[in-house]
Amino acid sequence: MKPMMKRRTFTSLLSLAGAWAGNAYSAPPGQPLSVGIVPQQSPGELARLWTPVLRYLEEKSGIPLQFETAKDITTFHKRTLAGEYDIVYTNPLTYAMVLHPRLGYEAFARERERSLVGLLVVRKDSRYKTLQDLSGSQLAFPAEAAMAASIIPRALLDKQGVVYTPHYVGSHDSVYLSVEKGLYAGGGGIARVMAMQPASVKDQLRVLWSSPAYPPHPFAAHPKVSAAVVRSLQTALIAMNQESTGLAVLKPLDLNGFMATRDADYESLRSLGYKVSEF
């Protein structure tokens, strides 16, 4: 299966003028750090959910931040590979297999008390009871390189001899909505984004399969970002679950807060044998 590359179509600027004075930030004065958030949802919805988080981090760290994403996951990965984001929040396999070894990105924070779990979902009223029942069907996935929502479930289907046609629909939200509407027999996603779906979608879906637990999406910094800045952002992220204002902005994202992490925490993914073919 060959990936399709599309153009990035969305960026939105956040900055608090003058708030970063006194922090060790190596970019030119007034230049914000670009924070690339993997588009598990539409760009507009992602901006609505993540803007309060970045504003909180700006206030706590004193570092101006620029929200960036793309219209689909494939485009986001392409832009990430080009080194266009100072900070990325991305899927752990892409980080472990591509961004760290090839570009030197370093993981520094991840969600606390939760693992990444992939799903294959079908409509609740469908006839599909086993993975083999999906043979001959059309299945939706967010992107070819989405780890738990695409790479791992597709590998499982292939291993079990299930013949299917994949369709890459750009985001996790689009997978769930298209399956709910009956456009595809089933689709791949992750548990956290499934929990965020409106009841009108979520209540019509049934989980046919779920993956083992994996380390969750990391925040990772490009090597051009100074260690002092990374420490400031890490401290601000960890503080979120200790303050009511931090918890309030995390709630719409169904995030449990963040903890410190490092590259070694993602080493186990490198032994799984999966390849990120999109790169």
C-alpha positions in Angstrom: 0.0 0.0 0.0 1.4 3.4 -1.0 0.8 6.6 1.0 -0.7 9.7 -0.4 0.9 13.1 0.4 -1.2 16.1 0.8 -0.6 19.7 1.6 -0.8 21.2 5.0 -3.7 23.6 5.2 -4.0 24.9 8.7 -2.0 26.8 11.2 -3.1 29.1 14.0 -1.0 31.5 16.1 -1.0 31.7 19.8 1.2 34.2 21.7 1.3 36.2 24.8 3.5 39.2 24.1 6.4 39.6 26.4 5.4 36.7 28.7 8.6 34.7 27.9 11.1 37.2 29.3 13.7 35.6 31.5 13.5 32.1 29.9 16.4 30.6 28.0 14.8 30.5 24.5 17.2 30.3 21.5 14.9 31.6 18.8 14.9 35.3 17.8 13.0 37.6 20.2 9.2 37.3 19.6 9.6 34.1 17.6 7.2 31.5 19.0 7.9 27.8 19.2 5.8 25.9 16.7 3.9 23.1 18.4 2.7 20.4 15.9 -0.3 18.4 17.1 -1.1 15.2 15.2 -4.6 15.7 13.6 -6.6 12.9 15.2 -9.5 15.3 14.7 -10.4 18.1 12.3 -8.1 21.1 12.4 -10.9 23.3 13.7 -11.8 21.0 16.5 -8.1 20.4 17.3 -7.6 24.2 17.6 -10.6 24.5 19.9 -9.4 21.8 22.2 -5.7 22.6 22.2 -5.7 26.4 22.2 -6.5 26.5 26.0 -3.7 24.0 26.7 -1.1 26.1 24.8 -2.3 29.3 26.5 -1.9 27.6 29.9 1.7 26.4 28.9 2.6 29.9 27.7 1.5 31.4 31.0 3.3 28.9 33.1 6.5 28.6 31.1 6.7 32.2 29.8 7.4 30.8 26.3 5.3 31.9 23.3 3.8 29.0 21.4 2.4 28.6 18.0 -0.3 25.9 17.4 0.2 24.0 14.2 -1.5 20.9 12.6 -2.5 19.7 9.2 -5.6 18.6 7.4 -4.7 15.0 7.7 -2.2 12.7 9.5 -0.3 11.9 6.3 0.4 15.6 5.7 1.3 16.1 9.3 3.9 13.3 9.2 5.4 14.7 6.0 5.8 18.2 7.6 7.2 16.6 10.8 9.8 14.7 8.7 10.8 18.1 7.2 11.6 19.3 10.7 9.0 22.1 10.6 7.8 21.7 14.1 9.9 22.7 17.2 7.7 20.5 19.4 5.5 17.6 18.2 2.7 15.6 19.9 2.6 12.5 17.7 2.1 8.8 17.6 4.7 6.8 19.5 5.8 4.5 16.7 6.5 7.5 14.4 8.5 9.0 17.2 10.4 5.8 18.0 11.1 4.6 14.5 11.6 7.9 12.6 11.7 11.2 14.5 14.2 10.2 17.2 16.7 8.2 15.1 16.5 10.3 11.9 15.9 13.9 13.2 17.0 13.7 16.8 13.6 14.6 18.4 13.7 13.8 22.2 10.5 12.7 24.1 10.1 14.7 27.3 6.4 14.3 28.4 3.5 11.9 27.9 0.1 11.3 29.4 0.1 9.9 32.9 -1.9 6.8 34.0 -3.0 5.8 30.5 -1.7 3.7 27.7 -2.4 3.8 24.0 -5.0 1.3 22.9 -6.0 0.7 19.3 -9.4 -0.4 18.2 -11.3 -1.9 15.3 -14.9 -0.8 15.5 -18.1 -1.7 13.6 -21.7 -0.5 13.7 -23.4 -1.9 16.8 -26.2 -3.4 14.6 -23.8 -5.0 12.1 -23.4 -8.7 11.4 -19.7 -8.6 12.2 -18.8 -10.7 15.2 -15.2 -11.7 14.5 -12.3 -10.3 12.5 -12.8 -13.0 9.9 -16.3 -11.6 9.3 -14.6 -8.5 7.8 -13.1 -10.4 4.9 -14.0 -8.8 1.6 -15.1 -5.5 3.3 -14.1 -1.8 3.0 -12.4 -0.5 6.1 -11.5 3.0 7.2 -8.3 4.1 8.8 -7.1 7.6 9.7 -3.7 7.2 7.8 -1.3 4.6 6.8 1.2 5.5 9.5 -1.2 5.9 12.4 0.2 3.4 14.8 -2.5 1.9 17.0 -5.4 2.9 14.6 -3.9 1.6 11.4 -0.4 -0.1 11.4 -1.2 -2.6 14.2 -4.8 -3.6 13.3 -3.9 -3.9 9.6 -0.9 -6.2 10.5 -3.3 -8.3 12.6 -5.8 -8.6 9.8 -3.1 -9.5 7.3 -1.7 -12.1 9.7 -5.2 -13.7 10.0 -5.7 -13.8 6.3 -8.5 -11.2 6.2 -8.8 -9.7 2.8 -10.1 -6.1 2.9 -9.7 -2.8 1.1 -8.3 0.1 3.3 -9.4 3.7 2.9 -7.4 6.5 4.6 -9.9 9.1 5.7 -7.5 11.6 7.4 -8.5 11.6 11.1 -9.8 9.4 13.8 -13.0 11.4 14.0 -13.6 10.7 10.3 -13.2 7.0 10.9 -15.8 6.8 13.6 -18.3 9.0 11.8 -17.9 7.2 8.5 -18.5 3.8 10.2 -21.5 5.2 12.1 -23.0 6.3 8.8 -22.4 2.9 7.2 -19.9 4.1 4.6 -17.4 1.4 5.7 -17.9 -1.9 7.4 -15.5 -1.0 10.1 -12.5 1.2 11.0 -9.5 1.7 13.1 -9.1 4.2 15.9 -7.9 4.6 19.5 -9.8 4.4 22.7 -9.2 8.0 23.9 -10.6 9.6 20.8 -13.5 7.0 20.7 -14.4 8.2 24.2 -14.5 11.8 23.0 -17.1 11.1 20.2 -20.6 12.5 20.6 -23.2 10.1 21.9 -24.9 10.1 18.5 -21.8 8.5 17.0 -20.3 6.5 19.9 -23.6 4.8 20.9 -23.9 3.4 17.4 -20.5 1.7 17.4 -19.2 -1.5 18.8 -15.5 -2.5 19.5 -14.7 -5.6 17.6 -11.1 -5.8 18.7 -8.7 -3.9 20.9 -4.9 -3.9 21.0 -2.4 -4.5 23.8 -1.5 -1.3 25.7 1.4 0.7 24.4 3.2 3.9 25.6 1.0 6.9 24.8 1.7 9.8 22.4 4.8 11.8 23.5 5.6 15.5 23.4 9.1 15.6 21.7 11.4 18.4 21.1 13.5 19.1 18.0 17.3 19.2 18.8 17.3 23.0 17.9 15.2 23.7 21.0 17.3 24.4 24.1 17.4 22.1 27.1 16.2 25.0 29.3 13.1 25.6 27.2 12.3 21.8 27.2 12.6 21.7 30.9 10.3 24.8 31.3 7.6 23.1 29.1 8.0 19.8 30.8 7.5 21.4 34.2 4.4 23.3 32.9 2.9 20.1 31.5 3.5 18.2 34.7 1.9 21.0 36.7 -1.4 20.8 34.8 -2.9 17.9 36.7 -2.0 19.7 40.0 -4.1 22.8 39.4 -7.8 23.3 38.8 -7.1 25.6 35.8 -4.9 22.9 34.2 -7.4 20.1 34.8 -10.1 22.3 33.3 -8.3 22.7 30.0 -7.4 19.0 29.9 -10.9 17.7 30.5 -12.3 18.4 26.9 -9.3 16.4 25.6 -10.0 13.5 27.9 -6.4 13.7 29.1 -5.2 12.6 32.6 -2.4 15.1 32.8 1.2 14.6 31.9 4.4 13.0 33.4 8.0 13.2 32.4 9.3 10.7 29.9 12.4 10.0 27.9 13.4 8.1 24.8 14.1 4.9 26.6 10.4 4.6 27.5 9.7 4.0 23.8 12.5 1.5 23.2 10.0 -1.4 23.4 8.2 -0.2 20.3 11.4 -0.6 18.2 11.4 -4.3 18.9 7.8 -4.9 17.6 9.0 -5.2 14.0 6.5 -2.7 12.5 7.7 -0.3 9.8 6.4 3.2 9.2 6.2 2.9 5.5 4.8 6.4 5.0 8.4 7.7 5.5 
